[in-house]
Amino acid sequence: MYNTRMSLLSIKNYSMSFKCESGIFKVLNNISLSIGKNKMVALVGESGCGKSMTAMSILRLLPKNALIDSGEIIFDNKDILQLNKSQMRDIRGTKIALIPQDPMTSLNPLYTIGNQILEVINKNNTVPRQDAINKAIEVLDIVKIPNAKEKLSMYPHELSGGMKQRVIIAMALAVNAELIIADEPTTALDVTIQSQIMNILNDIKKNLGTSILLISHELNLVGQYSDEINVMYAGRIVEHAGAKEFFDNPLHPYSAALLNSLPANNDLNERLKTIDGQPPNISDCINGCRFNPRCDKVMDKICTTKCPMLKPASNNHSVECFLYEV
């Protein structure tokens, strides 16, 4: 299904649960996902489906009540799940960097932009101050922040949301991260700024060879910039395909419903198409396919009794659906 030999990061049959007072609930269920070198791979789905928990699993920043049930997360030929805390700290924030959801609260308001970037640069090795300052200016230039040298002395509250997001991206570049996890990087930004941020990420991928995991629910942005798309529903990857193949030929009923709900795919004189029902909670007990209560192609004898597996449908296109097994 995935070419793991060429992958920078590969998640294999990974499952994770939350232990709560009322029981143990599966959050991620047997997911597999691969990110190739110099690729932007998207993970899309509705809120609560497990996208951010996948990112936190890669970074080993899970809540204390999280239980890793099975699987591997291979990065740079090492299983992240087997590393000790010290080894993980050497990877987190250096080889793997996170662009968090909210740029408004991700920077420390008490320190200047320059101090925060210099702290990242000096995380593992002390760099001569002038060299570190030059590096900070360089990465701010890369993310197209004007008058970069002057911005070093500014505080976060003096910058717009879009500029804060650029600073966070610059901090990822400052450590020469091999993989950037961009968790909803355009949240709370207006449409014009969203495009600017995505163009910056795309340039980083092309010019610096950085791999990017793009977590988003903005299918229009995903389609423009991603090389591959993974669709997640209720803690499972239900479809994986190259971006063009996905938009030309979505196979899973959930994927098709997501694309049909886009404004561009709806008549201006008609109401927007929606997906009936609500995504399940982790505590909901659903027999068979987790999407079957909302699916307009559900088959009673199989979809409501058995859970399908993600299987190849064609070259570089896999789907978890009984429609392609019967």
MARSE-440943 format. One record per residue: residue number from 1; x, y, z of N, C-alpha, C in turn. Coordinates in pm, whole numbers, padded with zeros to 5 digits. Example, Ala and Ser with C-alpha at 12.3 -4.5 7.8 and 13.67 -1.06 7.14 Angstrom:
BEGIN
[rec 1,[01319,-00569,00780],[01230,-00450,00780],[01320,-00330,00780]]
[rec 2,[01285,-00225,00708],[01367,-00106,00714],[01290,00003,00787]]
This chain:
BEGIN
[rec 1,[00082,-00121,00000],[00000,00000,00000],[00086,00125,00000]]
[rec 2,[00192,00127,00081],[00281,00242,00086],[00423,00196,00055]]
[rec 3,[00500,00284,-00008],[00640,00255,-00035],[00722,00298,00086]]
[rec 4,[00733,00211,00185],[00797,00247,00310],[00947,00263,00296]]
[rec 5,[01008,00204,00194],[01152,00218,00176],[01190,00362,00146]]
[rec 6,[01102,00436,00080],[01130,00575,00044],[01068,00672,00144]]
[rec 7,[01016,00619,00255],[00944,00704,00349],[01039,00763,00452]]
[rec 8,[01012,00889,00487],[01081,00949,00601],[01014,00905,00730]]
[rec 9,[00880,00899,00727],[00804,00852,00842],[00698,00752,00796]]
[rec 10,[00685,00647,00873],[00587,00545,00838],[00515,00497,00964]]
[rec 11,[00384,00515,00968],[00301,00463,01077],[00243,00330,01031]]
[rec 12,[00263,00226,01111],[00220,00092,01070],[00127,00031,01174]]
[rec 13,[00003,00009,01135],[-00096,-00063,01217],[-00098,-00010,01361]]
[rec 14,[-00108,00121,01372],[-00100,00187,01503],[-00239,00204,01564]]
[rec 15,[-00251,00163,01689],[-00375,00180,01764],[-00345,00243,01898]]
[rec 16,[-00436,00331,01943],[-00418,00402,02069],[-00553,00425,02135]]
[rec 17,[-00557,00414,02268],[-00682,00427,02342],[-00667,00527,02456]]
[rec 18,[-00781,00573,02507],[-00784,00654,02629],[-00844,00570,02742]]
[rec 19,[-00777,00573,02857],[-00831,00506,02975],[-00906,00608,03058]]
[rec 20,[-01037,00589,03070],[-01123,00683,03144],[-01191,00608,03258]]
[rec 21,[-01256,00683,03345],[-01326,00622,03458],[-01433,00524,03413]]
[rec 22,[-01494,00555,03299],[-01603,00470,03251],[-01557,00358,03159]]
[rec 23,[-01426,00349,03136],[-01376,00240,03053],[-01259,00280,02966]]
[rec 24,[-01222,00192,02875],[-01113,00217,02780],[-01174,00235,02642]]
[rec 25,[-01140,00345,02577],[-01202,00378,02450],[-01096,00396,02341]]
[rec 26,[-01119,00330,02229],[-01026,00336,02117],[-01035,00472,02049]]
[rec 27,[-00919,00536,02032],[-00912,00668,01967],[-00860,00654,01825]]
[rec 28,[-00751,00579,01808],[-00695,00551,01676],[-00695,00400,01658]]
[rec 29,[-00744,00355,01546],[-00767,00212,01528],[-00695,00159,01404]]
[rec 30,[-00578,00098,01428],[-00506,00026,01322],[-00475,00115,01201]]
[rec 31,[-00424,00235,01228],[-00397,00326,01116],[-00257,00303,01059]]
[rec 32,[-00246,00320,00929],[-00117,00315,00859],[-00108,00435,00768]]
[rec 33,[00006,00500,00770],[00024,00625,00695],[00173,00642,00668]]
[rec 34,[00206,00690,00550],[00346,00706,00513],[00370,00845,00456]]
[rec 35,[00484,00904,00493],[00521,01036,00442],[00657,01024,00375]]
[rec 36,[00661,01042,00243],[00785,01032,00169],[00871,01155,00185]]
[rec 37,[00996,01143,00151],[01087,01257,00155],[01046,01359,00049]]
[rec 38,[01049,01486,00089],[01013,01596,-00002],[00868,01585,-00050]]
[rec 39,[00779,01542,00038],[00637,01528,00005],[00551,01603,00106]]
[rec 40,[00437,01653,00058],[00336,01707,00147],[00218,01610,00146]]
[rec 41,[00194,01549,00260],[00089,01447,00273],[-00019,01502,00364]]
[rec 42,[-00143,01496,00319],[-00254,01553,00395],[-00328,01445,00472]]
[rec 43,[-00375,01484,00590],[-00463,01401,00671],[-00589,01484,00695]]
[rec 44,[-00701,01440,00639],[-00823,01520,00643],[-00936,01443,00709]]
[rec 45,[-01034,01518,00758],[-01151,01457,00821],[-01217,01558,00913]]
[rec 46,[-01336,01523,00960],[-01411,01611,01048],[-01344,01626,01184]]
[rec 47,[-01380,01729,01258],[-01327,01751,01392],[-01357,01630,01480]]
[rec 48,[-01257,01590,01558],[-01275,01479,01649],[-01247,01343,01591]]
[rec 49,[-01201,01337,01466],[-01182,01206,01403],[-01048,01142,01441]]
[rec 50,[-00956,01220,01499],[-00828,01162,01540],[-00707,01221,01471]]
[rec 51,[-00726,01326,01393],[-00613,01384,01318],[-00504,01437,01411]]
[rec 52,[-00544,01519,01507],[-00446,01579,01598],[-00384,01474,01690]]
[rec 53,[-00460,01370,01727],[-00404,01264,01809],[-00297,01186,01732]]
[rec 54,[-00314,01179,01600],[-00210,01117,01517],[-00082,01200,01523]]
[rec 55,[-00096,01332,01514],[00021,01420,01523],[00086,01409,01660]]
[rec 56,[00007,01408,01766],[00063,01399,01900],[00129,01264,01925]]
[rec 57,[00081,01161,01858],[00144,01029,01868],[00284,01031,01806]]
[rec 58,[00296,01097,01692],[00427,01108,01626],[00526,01182,01716]]
[rec 59,[00477,01284,01785],[00562,01365,01872],[00576,01308,02013]]
[rec 60,[00503,01200,02042],[00501,01142,02176],[00461,01245,02281]]
[rec 61,[00352,01317,02252],[00299,01418,02343],[00155,01385,02379]]
[rec 62,[00130,01260,02407],[-00006,01214,02436],[-00042,01241,02582]]
[rec 63,[-00173,01252,02611],[-00217,01269,02750],[-00174,01150,02837]]
[rec 64,[-00172,01171,02968],[-00127,01067,03060],[-00217,00944,03057]]
[rec 65,[-00343,00962,03020],[-00435,00848,03019],[-00437,00775,02885]]
[rec 66,[-00341,00808,02797],[-00334,00741,02667],[-00263,00607,02679]]
[rec 67,[-00315,00508,02610],[-00256,00374,02606],[-00222,00339,02462]]
[rec 68,[-00096,00309,02435],[-00058,00264,02301],[-00083,00114,02294]]
[rec 69,[-00173,00074,02207],[-00217,-00066,02201],[-00128,-00151,02110]]
[rec 70,[-00089,-00094,01996],[-00011,-00174,01901],[00046,-00084,01793]]
[rec 71,[00137,-00141,01714],[00187,-00072,01597],[00325,-00011,01615]]
[rec 72,[00371,00055,01508],[00502,00119,01504],[00489,00257,01441]]
[rec 73,[00577,00347,01482],[00591,00476,01414],[00739,00491,01382]]
[rec 74,[00774,00463,01258],[00914,00460,01217],[00953,00595,01158]]
[rec 75,[01052,00659,01220],[01107,00784,01168],[01258,00770,01155]]
[rec 76,[01306,00795,01036],[01451,00787,01012],[01505,00651,01058]]
[rec 77,[01428,00546,01024],[01464,00407,01053],[01464,00371,01202]]
[rec 78,[01399,00453,01285],[01388,00423,01427],[01241,00424,01467]]
[rec 79,[01204,00330,01554],[01067,00326,01605],[01054,00427,01718]]
[rec 80,[00984,00535,01692],[00967,00641,01791],[00907,00587,01921]]
[rec 81,[00820,00488,01911],[00752,00436,02029],[00847,00363,02123]]
[rec 82,[00967,00326,02074],[01063,00254,02156],[01172,00344,02214]]
[rec 83,[01172,00472,02179],[01276,00562,02227],[01248,00608,02370]]
[rec 84,[01355,00633,02446],[01336,00687,02580],[01312,00837,02573]]
[rec 85,[01283,00900,02686],[01247,01041,02686],[01359,01130,02633]]
[rec 86,[01482,01098,02668],[01596,01177,02623],[01613,01168,02472]]
[rec 87,[01601,01048,02420],[01613,01029,02275],[01501,01100,02201]]
[rec 88,[01381,01098,02260],[01268,01164,02197],[01285,01315,02198]]
[rec 89,[01341,01370,02305],[01365,01515,02309],[01463,01559,02202]]
[rec 90,[01556,01471,02167],[01652,01504,02062],[01587,01512,01924]]
[rec 91,[01472,01446,01910],[01400,01446,01781],[01294,01555,01779]]
[rec 92,[01218,01565,01888],[01107,01659,01895],[01157,01803,01896]]
[rec 93,[01108,01882,01804],[01147,02022,01798],[01274,02046,01720]]
[rec 94,[01340,01939,01678],[01461,01953,01597],[01442,01882,01463]]
[rec 95,[01436,01748,01467],[01415,01674,01342],[01268,01675,01301]]
[rec 96,[01180,01676,01400],[01036,01687,01375],[00986,01813,01444]]
[rec 97,[00928,01904,01369],[00879,02031,01424],[00729,02039,01405]]
[rec 98,[00664,02106,01499],[00518,02122,01497],[00480,02266,01472]]
[rec 99,[00388,02286,01377],[00320,02414,01361],[00182,02394,01422]]
[rec 100,[00157,02446,01543],[00031,02418,01613],[-00087,02492,01552]]
[rec 101,[-00206,02457,01601],[-00330,02509,01543],[-00346,02660,01560]]
[rec 102,[-00314,02711,01677],[-00349,02849,01708],[-00226,02938,01714]]
[rec 103,[-00200,03017,01609],[-00082,03103,01611],[-00092,03214,01715]]
[rec 104,[-00213,03245,01759],[-00233,03355,01854],[-00177,03322,01992]]
[rec 105,[-00175,03193,02029],[-00134,03156,02164],[-00009,03068,02164]]
[rec 106,[00055,03050,02051],[00167,02957,02042],[00302,03022,02072]]
[rec 107,[00306,03153,02077],[00429,03224,02109],[00419,03280,02251]]
[rec 108,[00532,03285,02320],[00534,03338,02457],[00524,03490,02452]]
[rec 109,[00420,03549,02511],[00400,03694,02502],[00505,03776,02577]]
[rec 110,[00584,03710,02665],[00679,03782,02749],[00817,03797,02684]]
[rec 111,[00838,03727,02572],[00970,03730,02509],[00959,03782,02365]]
[rec 112,[01065,03846,02319],[01066,03897,02182],[01072,03781,02084]]
[rec 113,[01036,03811,01960],[01044,03711,01854],[01186,03659,01841]]
[rec 114,[01282,03751,01846],[01422,03711,01834],[01465,03616,01943]]
[rec 115,[01430,03644,02068],[01467,03556,02179],[01409,03417,02162]]
[rec 116,[01287,03409,02112],[01222,03278,02098],[01284,03197,01985]]
[rec 117,[01322,03263,01878],[01389,03191,01769],[01529,03149,01812]]
[rec 118,[01601,03237,01883],[01736,03203,01929],[01733,03087,02027]]
[rec 119,[01629,03081,02110],[01617,02969,02203],[01606,02837,02129]]
[rec 120,[01528,02837,02021],[01513,02716,01939],[01645,02679,01874]]
[rec 121,[01715,02777,01820],[01843,02751,01752],[01944,02691,01850]]
[rec 122,[01942,02736,01975],[02039,02691,02076],[01990,02574,02159]]
[rec 123,[01883,02509,02116],[01824,02405,02199],[01923,02294,02232]]
[rec 124,[01993,02243,02132],[02084,02132,02155],[02232,02173,02157]]
[rec 125,[02264,02277,02084],[02403,02322,02077],[02407,02474,02084]]
[rec 126,[02500,02525,02164],[02515,02669,02174],[02584,02722,02048]]
[rec 127,[02519,02816,01983],[02570,02875,01860],[02618,03017,01893]]
[rec 128,[02734,03060,01839],[02777,03199,01861],[02663,03296,01833]]
[rec 129,[02647,03395,01920],[02530,03482,01916],[02507,03543,01778]]
[rec 130,[02612,03598,01716],[02592,03663,01587],[02549,03562,01481]]
[rec 131,[02606,03441,01487],[02566,03337,01392],[02418,03301,01412]]
[rec 132,[02376,03295,01538],[02237,03263,01567],[02144,03374,01518]]
[rec 133,[02184,03499,01538],[02104,03612,01490],[02093,03609,01338]]
[rec 134,[02205,03580,01271],[02203,03572,01125],[02109,03461,01077]]
[rec 135,[02111,03349,01150],[02022,03237,01116],[01876,03278,01135]]
[rec 136,[01848,03349,01243],[01711,03394,01271],[01661,03487,01160]]
[rec 137,[01746,03578,01118],[01709,03669,01009],[01687,03591,00880]]
[rec 138,[01771,03493,00857],[01761,03411,00735],[01626,03340,00727]]
[rec 139,[01585,03276,00839],[01460,03199,00834],[01339,03292,00827]]
[rec 140,[01348,03410,00887],[01238,03506,00874],[01227,03556,00731]]
[rec 141,[01340,03568,00665],[01338,03606,00523],[01272,03497,00439]]
[rec 142,[01302,03371,00471],[01246,03259,00395],[01094,03259,00401]]
[rec 143,[01041,03291,00519],[00894,03291,00533],[00833,03427,00496]]
[rec 144,[00916,03509,00432],[00867,03635,00372],[00814,03735,00474]]
[rec 145,[00885,03746,00586],[00854,03851,00683],[00938,03973,00648]]
[rec 146,[00875,04085,00615],[00952,04204,00575],[01029,04264,00693]]
[rec 147,[01142,04327,00661],[01224,04391,00765],[01254,04294,00878]]
[rec 148,[01307,04178,00839],[01326,04068,00935],[01410,04109,01054]]
[rec 149,[01516,04185,01031],[01604,04223,01142],[01529,04305,01246]]
[rec 150,[01442,04393,01200],[01365,04476,01294],[01264,04392,01372]]
[rec 151,[01210,04290,01308],[01108,04208,01374],[01164,04130,01492]]
[rec 152,[01294,04106,01496],[01354,04029,01605],[01329,04094,01741]]
[rec 153,[01319,04226,01745],[01301,04297,01872],[01155,04319,01908]]
[rec 154,[01064,04268,01826],[00923,04288,01852],[00865,04174,01937]]
[rec 155,[00753,04203,02003],[00683,04103,02084],[00564,04048,02003]]
[rec 156,[00519,03927,02037],[00410,03866,01960],[00287,03954,01943]]
[rec 157,[00250,04031,02047],[00127,04111,02036],[00139,04222,01932]]
[rec 158,[00261,04249,01887],[00282,04352,01786],[00267,04298,01644]]
[rec 159,[00244,04169,01632],[00232,04105,01501],[00089,04058,01475]]
[rec 160,[00051,04055,01349],[-00080,04001,01310],[-00079,03849,01322]]
[rec 161,[-00197,03788,01311],[-00206,03643,01317],[-00124,03575,01209]]
[rec 162,[-00130,03629,01088],[-00054,03571,00978],[00096,03581,01001]]
[rec 163,[00142,03693,01056],[00284,03710,01084],[00329,03616,01196]]
[rec 164,[00244,03596,01296],[00278,03501,01403],[00294,03360,01346]]
[rec 165,[00204,03324,01256],[00215,03191,01196],[00343,03178,01117]]
[rec 166,[00386,03282,01050],[00513,03279,00976],[00631,03263,01071]]
[rec 167,[00624,03329,01186],[00731,03315,01286],[00740,03170,01333]]
[rec 168,[00625,03106,01356],[00625,02967,01402],[00685,02877,01295]]
[rec 169,[00654,02903,01169],[00714,02825,01060],[00865,02850,01057]]
[rec 170,[00906,02976,01076],[01048,03010,01077],[01121,02934,01188]]
[rec 171,[01057,02916,01302],[01119,02842,01412],[01143,02696,01374]]
[rec 172,[01052,02639,01295],[01072,02503,01245],[01191,02497,01150]]
[rec 173,[01205,02600,01067],[01316,02605,00972],[01449,02629,01043]]
[rec 174,[01445,02699,01155],[01568,02735,01226],[01644,02612,01275]]
[rec 175,[01573,02502,01296],[01640,02379,01343],[01659,02280,01230]]
[rec 176,[01630,02323,01106],[01646,02236,00988],[01566,02106,01003]]
[rec 177,[01441,02119,01048],[01357,02000,01068],[01340,01923,00937]]
[rec 178,[01346,01792,00947],[01325,01707,00830],[01176,01689,00802]]
[rec 179,[01097,01693,00909],[00951,01677,00896],[00883,01788,00973]]
[rec 180,[00791,01857,00908],[00707,01957,00973],[00565,01903,00980]]
[rec 181,[00510,01900,01100],[00369,01865,01118],[00291,01995,01128]]
[rec 182,[00212,02023,01028],[00132,02145,01024],[-00011,02110,01062]]
[rec 183,[-00046,02137,01188],[-00178,02100,01241],[-00274,02217,01223]]
[rec 184,[-00358,02208,01122],[-00453,02315,01088],[-00380,02451,01083]]
[rec 185,[-00279,02465,00996],[-00196,02586,00999],[-00267,02713,00954]]
[rec 186,[-00385,02700,00896],[-00456,02819,00847],[-00577,02853,00933]]
[rec 187,[-00592,02788,01049],[-00703,02817,01138],[-00698,02963,01184]]
[rec 188,[-00813,03028,01186],[-00829,03165,01236],[-00762,03269,01147]]
[rec 189,[-00722,03230,01027],[-00663,03326,00934],[-00760,03351,00819]]
[rec 190,[-00762,03475,00766],[-00853,03501,00655],[-00802,03434,00528]]
[rec 191,[-00886,03431,00426],[-00860,03351,00306],[-00730,03392,00237]]
[rec 192,[-00705,03521,00228],[-00583,03569,00162],[-00459,03521,00236]]
[rec 193,[-00461,03533,00368],[-00346,03490,00449],[-00329,03339,00443]]
[rec 194,[-00441,03265,00438],[-00433,03119,00426],[-00350,03079,00304]]
[rec 195,[-00378,03141,00191],[-00305,03109,00068],[-00157,03144,00081]]
[rec 196,[-00127,03255,00147],[00012,03295,00166],[00087,03193,00251]]
[rec 197,[00024,03148,00359],[00087,03049,00447],[00110,02918,00372]]
[rec 198,[00011,02874,00296],[00026,02749,00221],[00132,02762,00112]]
[rec 199,[00142,02877,00049],[00248,02898,-00050],[00386,02890,00014]]
[rec 200,[00399,02944,00134],[00527,02936,00206],[00562,02790,00236]]
[rec 201,[00466,02714,00286],[00491,02572,00315],[00528,02496,00188]]
[rec 202,[00461,02528,00079],[00490,02462,-00048],[00631,02496,-00096]]
[rec 203,[00671,02621,-00080],[00806,02661,-00118],[00911,02590,-00033]]
[rec 204,[00882,02575,00095],[00974,02505,00184],[00992,02361,00138]]
[rec 205,[00883,02296,00102],[00891,02159,00052],[00975,02152,-00075]]
[rec 206,[00948,02242,-00168],[01017,02239,-00298],[01164,02279,-00288]]
[rec 207,[01191,02387,-00214],[01325,02445,-00214],[01418,02384,-00110]]
[rec 208,[01363,02338,00002],[01447,02285,00109],[01435,02133,00123]]
[rec 209,[01341,02072,00052],[01325,01928,00058],[01262,01878,00187]]
[rec 210,[01194,01966,00259],[01131,01928,00385],[01001,01852,00360]]
[rec 211,[00979,01747,00436],[00852,01675,00427],[00751,01740,00520]]
[rec 212,[00624,01736,00480],[00520,01803,00558],[00399,01712,00573]]
[rec 213,[00354,01697,00698],[00224,01634,00725],[00126,01747,00747]]
[rec 214,[00032,01762,00655],[-00067,01869,00661],[-00197,01815,00716]]
[rec 215,[-00233,01858,00837],[-00358,01818,00899],[-00459,01929,00877]]
[rec 216,[-00571,01897,00815],[-00664,02003,00778],[-00803,01946,00753]]
[rec 217,[-00902,02035,00760],[-01036,02001,00712],[-01073,02088,00592]]
[rec 218,[-00975,02169,00545],[-00997,02257,00431],[-00960,02183,00303]]
[rec 219,[-01058,02114,00244],[-01029,02030,00129],[-00979,02111,00009]]
[rec 220,[-01026,02234,-00006],[-00980,02314,-00119],[-00831,02340,-00110]]
[rec 221,[-00782,02376,00009],[-00639,02399,00027],[-00561,02269,00009]]
[rec 222,[-00612,02162,00066],[-00546,02033,00057],[-00527,01992,-00089]]
[rec 223,[-00632,02012,-00168],[-00625,01973,-00308],[-00522,02050,-00388]]
[rec 224,[-00501,02175,-00353],[-00407,02258,-00427],[-00261,02225,-00396]]
[rec 225,[-00232,02181,-00275],[-00093,02175,-00231],[-00040,02034,-00199]]
[rec 226,[-00125,01939,-00173],[-00079,01809,-00125],[-00041,01715,-00239]]
[rec 227,[00054,01628,-00211],[00090,01522,-00305],[00002,01400,-00285]]
[rec 228,[-00030,01370,-00159],[-00114,01255,-00126],[-00216,01295,-00020]]
[rec 229,[-00325,01222,-00017],[-00433,01253,00078],[-00475,01126,00152]]
[rec 230,[-00487,01139,00284],[-00542,01032,00367],[-00669,01086,00433]]
[rec 231,[-00777,01013,00419],[-00904,01053,00478],[-00927,00973,00606]]
[rec 232,[-00952,01043,00716],[-00973,00977,00845],[-01118,00993,00889]]
[rec 233,[-01171,00884,00942],[-01306,00889,00997],[-01310,00803,01123]]
[rec 234,[-01350,00862,01234],[-01368,00790,01361],[-01245,00707,01397]]
[rec 235,[-01127,00768,01383],[-01004,00702,01425],[-00947,00602,01328]]
[rec 236,[-00999,00598,01206],[-00949,00504,01106],[-00917,00579,00976]]
[rec 237,[-00814,00535,00906],[-00787,00584,00771],[-00878,00506,00677]]
[rec 238,[-00971,00576,00610],[-01067,00505,00525],[-01034,00516,00377]]
[rec 239,[-00943,00608,00342],[-00901,00617,00202],[-00765,00685,00193]]
[rec 240,[-00683,00635,00102],[-00553,00696,00073],[-00534,00698,-00078]]
[rec 241,[-00490,00813,-00131],[-00469,00825,-00276],[-00381,00944,-00305]]
[rec 242,[-00324,00946,-00426],[-00261,01067,-00474],[-00366,01176,-00485]]
[rec 243,[-00324,01301,-00470],[-00421,01411,-00462],[-00510,01418,-00586]]
[rec 244,[-00451,01411,-00705],[-00532,01422,-00827],[-00628,01304,-00838]]
[rec 245,[-00578,01185,-00808],[-00662,01066,-00815],[-00779,01075,-00716]]
[rec 246,[-00751,01129,-00597],[-00856,01141,-00496],[-00968,01233,-00542]]
[rec 247,[-00933,01349,-00596],[-01036,01444,-00638],[-01107,01399,-00766]]
[rec 248,[-01036,01326,-00851],[-01098,01276,-00974],[-01186,01154,-00949]]
[rec 249,[-01146,01074,-00850],[-01214,00946,-00833],[-01219,00904,-00686]]
[rec 250,[-01293,00977,-00602],[-01305,00936,-00462],[-01383,00805,-00453]]
[rec 251,[-01334,00711,-00373],[-01396,00580,-00367],[-01484,00560,-00244]]
[rec 252,[-01438,00602,-00130],[-01517,00579,-00009],[-01639,00672,-00008]]
[rec 253,[-01756,00623,00033],[-01875,00708,00039],[-01855,00834,00123]]
[rec 254,[-01774,00824,00228],[-01746,00941,00312],[-01665,01044,00234]]
[rec 255,[-01564,00999,00161],[-01483,01089,00079],[-01569,01160,-00025]]
[rec 256,[-01652,01083,-00091],[-01741,01141,-00194],[-01835,01243,-00132]]
[rec 257,[-01886,01213,-00013],[-01978,01307,00054],[-01905,01435,00094]]
[rec 258,[-01780,01424,00140],[-01702,01542,00174],[-01684,01632,00051]]
[rec 259,[-01648,01572,-00061],[-01625,01651,-00182],[-01756,01710,-00234]]
[rec 260,[-01865,01636,-00221],[-01995,01687,-00268],[-02044,01805,-00184]]
[rec 261,[-01992,01816,-00063],[-02036,01926,00024],[-01959,02055,00001]]
[rec 262,[-01855,02051,-00083],[-01779,02173,-00111],[-01865,02272,-00188]]
[rec 263,[-01856,02401,-00157],[-01936,02502,-00229],[-01913,02498,-00380]]
[rec 264,[-01790,02469,-00421],[-01760,02467,-00565],[-01834,02356,-00638]]
[rec 265,[-01876,02253,-00563],[-01947,02141,-00624],[-02098,02150,-00606]]
[rec 266,[-02145,02267,-00564],[-02289,02286,-00543],[-02341,02399,-00631]]
[rec 267,[-02464,02384,-00674],[-02529,02489,-00752],[-02556,02610,-00663]]
[rec 268,[-02528,02728,-00717],[-02544,02851,-00638],[-02688,02873,-00595]]
[rec 269,[-02783,02818,-00669],[-02924,02838,-00639],[-02983,02730,-00548]]
[rec 270,[-02897,02637,-00504],[-02945,02529,-00419],[-02875,02533,-00284]]
[rec 271,[-02936,02467,-00186],[-02874,02456,-00055],[-02750,02368,-00063]]
[rec 272,[-02650,02398,00019],[-02529,02316,00023],[-02564,02173,00064]]
[rec 273,[-02502,02078,-00001],[-02521,01938,00035],[-02446,01910,00165]]
[rec 274,[-02505,01832,00250],[-02445,01797,00378],[-02443,01647,00396]]
[rec 275,[-02367,01602,00497],[-02364,01461,00532],[-02460,01440,00649]]
[rec 276,[-02560,01356,00630],[-02659,01333,00736],[-02591,01276,00861]]
[rec 277,[-02646,01310,00977],[-02596,01255,01102],[-02473,01327,01154]]
[rec 278,[-02416,01271,01260],[-02299,01329,01326],[-02189,01223,01336]]
[rec 279,[-02062,01267,01337],[-01954,01169,01361],[-01971,01105,01497]]
[rec 280,[-01935,00978,01511],[-01953,00911,01640],[-01852,00958,01744]]
[rec 281,[-01891,00952,01871],[-01797,00971,01980],[-01717,00843,02000]]
[rec 282,[-01602,00856,02067],[-01520,00735,02089],[-01593,00633,02175]]
[rec 283,[-01691,00679,02254],[-01763,00587,02342],[-01883,00521,02273]]
[rec 284,[-01917,00566,02153],[-02032,00508,02083],[-02001,00365,02037]]
[rec 285,[-02094,00276,02064],[-02079,00137,02021],[-02150,00119,01886]]
[rec 286,[-02073,00101,01780],[-02129,00084,01645],[-02079,-00048,01589]]
[rec 287,[-02169,-00135,01553],[-02130,-00262,01494],[-02095,-00242,01347]]
[rec 288,[-01991,-00312,01304],[-01952,-00304,01163],[-01874,-00177,01131]]
[rec 289,[-01889,-00129,01010],[-01821,-00008,00965],[-01869,00112,01047]]
[rec 290,[-01775,00194,01094],[-01811,00308,01178],[-01892,00413,01102]]
[rec 291,[-01884,00412,00969],[-01957,00511,00890],[-02097,00463,00853]]
[rec 292,[-02129,00339,00881],[-02254,00283,00829],[-02381,00359,00871]]
[rec 293,[-02389,00421,00991],[-02513,00493,01024],[-02536,00616,00936]]
[rec 294,[-02434,00667,00869],[-02448,00788,00787],[-02434,00759,00638]]
[rec 295,[-02409,00635,00603],[-02374,00600,00465],[-02499,00576,00380]]
[rec 296,[-02503,00636,00262],[-02618,00615,00173],[-02600,00491,00086]]
[rec 297,[-02488,00419,00102],[-02465,00296,00026],[-02449,00176,00118]]
[rec 298,[-02498,00188,00241],[-02480,00082,00339],[-02549,-00047,00294]]
[rec 299,[-02480,-00159,00316],[-02534,-00292,00285],[-02558,-00364,00418]]
[rec 300,[-02684,-00391,00450],[-02721,-00438,00583],[-02649,-00564,00627]]
[rec 301,[-02634,-00659,00539],[-02582,-00789,00580],[-02433,-00789,00610]]
[rec 302,[-02360,-00687,00563],[-02216,-00688,00585],[-02166,-00562,00654]]
[rec 303,[-02213,-00445,00610],[-02162,-00318,00665],[-02197,-00300,00813]]
[rec 304,[-02307,-00360,00856],[-02352,-00344,00994],[-02306,-00456,01086]]
[rec 305,[-02228,-00550,01031],[-02182,-00662,01112],[-02031,-00679,01111]]
[rec 306,[-01964,-00637,01003],[-01819,-00653,00993],[-01752,-00519,00966]]
[rec 307,[-01627,-00509,01009],[-01550,-00386,00986],[-01455,-00409,00868]]
[rec 308,[-01463,-00327,00764],[-01375,-00347,00648],[-01231,-00310,00681]]
[rec 309,[-01138,-00356,00598],[-00997,-00325,00612],[-00953,-00237,00495]]
[rec 310,[-00851,-00156,00518],[-00796,-00072,00412],[-00720,-00160,00314]]
[rec 311,[-00767,-00163,00190],[-00707,-00251,00089],[-00684,-00174,-00041]]
[rec 312,[-00581,-00215,-00119],[-00556,-00147,-00247],[-00673,-00164,-00343]]
[rec 313,[-00711,-00054,-00405],[-00813,-00058,-00510],[-00748,-00043,-00647]]
[rec 314,[-00637,00028,-00651],[-00558,00045,-00773],[-00421,00093,-00729]]
[rec 315,[-00336,00125,-00824],[-00202,00172,-00791],[-00209,00301,-00709]]
[rec 316,[-00151,00299,-00586],[-00145,00415,-00497],[-00284,00468,-00460]]
[rec 317,[-00381,00379,-00455],[-00516,00417,-00412],[-00575,00302,-00331]]
[rec 318,[-00599,00329,-00203],[-00653,00226,-00114],[-00780,00277,-00050]]
[rec 319,[-00869,00185,-00016],[-00996,00224,00042],[-01043,00119,00141]]
[rec 320,[-01113,00163,00245],[-01169,00075,00346],[-01320,00072,00327]]
[rec 321,[-01368,-00017,00241],[-01511,-00021,00210],[-01547,-00152,00144]]
[rec 322,[-01659,-00211,00187],[-01702,-00339,00131],[-01754,-00326,-00012]]
[rec 323,[-01781,-00205,-00057],[-01826,-00187,-00196],[-01722,-00239,-00295]]
[rec 324,[-01596,-00242,-00251],[-01489,-00281,-00342],[-01435,-00420,-00309]]
[rec 325,[-01513,-00495,-00227],[-01473,-00631,-00193],[-01577,-00733,-00237]]
[rec 326,[-01697,-00687,-00273],[-01805,-00781,-00308],[-01829,-00781,-00457]]
